[in-house]
Amino acid sequence: MIIRSATFVTSSAKFNQLPPPDLPEYAFIGRSNVGKSSLLNMLVSRKGLAKISCSPGKTQTINHFLINEGWYLVDLPGYGYARRSQKMRAEWDRLFNTYVTKRENLISLFVLLDSRHEPMASDLAFMERLALNGVPFARVFTKTDKVSLAEAEKNRNLHDRAMLGTWESLPPAFITSAEKGTGREELLEYISENMIFFKREK
């Protein structure tokens, strides 16, 4: 897939503020500071499309970007940021639950995982929650340029083994580096291939 255009559309703090569900969309989420904004900018080759911050928890709303005038890339707030108030975390949790279970044009959710770390209980619980709700998702291992290839592969294998303890089969996984552009073509190909499901439903 060639990215010809990428345009910010809107930020939504409530489900009823989202754009009409008339185009397929692919959403990205991960723990705070997992490198989500850098990955999104790399994916569409647009520096500054998604705002990068040194402060975790910068993204506070559901942000829609129109890609190639034909599909949405969606930037979701990160999870696991303890400095948010309990009320704010509860409000986001409700919005997220509504979004992933009710958003009819959501084709896939991409869960970002930091390749520098071994499996975290919160990430495993989050993905299990998605599966129990029937939400289609793929794993995206980020920041592989920050560790050796052996270390990245070791942590990926640890994630697989941890999930296979309770999962019959594993969701797709991608190895990425925003700095080196690793995984860009694979992610875009996956998005392109899955676009057909939205067209069939329509």
C-alpha positions, 0 to 999 in steps of 0.5 A: 500500500502506498500512502498518498495522503494522511489528514487529521479529522477529529478528536473525540472524548465521547462515543457519539462524537466519532465520525460516521462509521462509513469507512474501515478503521484500524486503531492503535493502543498500548501502554503509555510511552510504548512508542505509539506516536512514533510508530504511527508517524512512521507508518504513514511517513508523516512527521508530526501527524501524531504528536510525540511527547516525553510525558506519558499519557499525552493522548487523551481522546480518540483521534481519527486520521483519514488515510488515502481518503479511504480508511481511518487510522485511529490513535487511542489513549494509552493504558496503564498510566498511574498518574491519571485520576481514578475518575479519568481512568474510569471514564476512558475505560467506559469509552474504550469498552464502548468503542471496541464493542460497538464501533461497527467499522473497526476492522482491527485493533493493534496492541503495541508491546515494548520489545525491550520488556518481558510479558507484563501481566497488564498487557496479557490481561488486556489482550485476554479481555479483548478476546473475551469480547470478540475484538479482532486484534494483532500484536505490534512489538515496538522499539526493536532498535533499542535492543539486540535482535536476540533480546527482541526475539527472546521477549517475543517468544516469552510473550508467545509462551505466556499466551499459549498457556491459555490461548488456542492460537495466537493473534498476528504479530509484527516486529517494528522499529519507528526509527528504522522503518522496520515492519512498515510494509508488513503492517500496511499489507495486513491493513490492505488485505483486511480491507476486503472484510469491510467491503464484503459486509457493505 
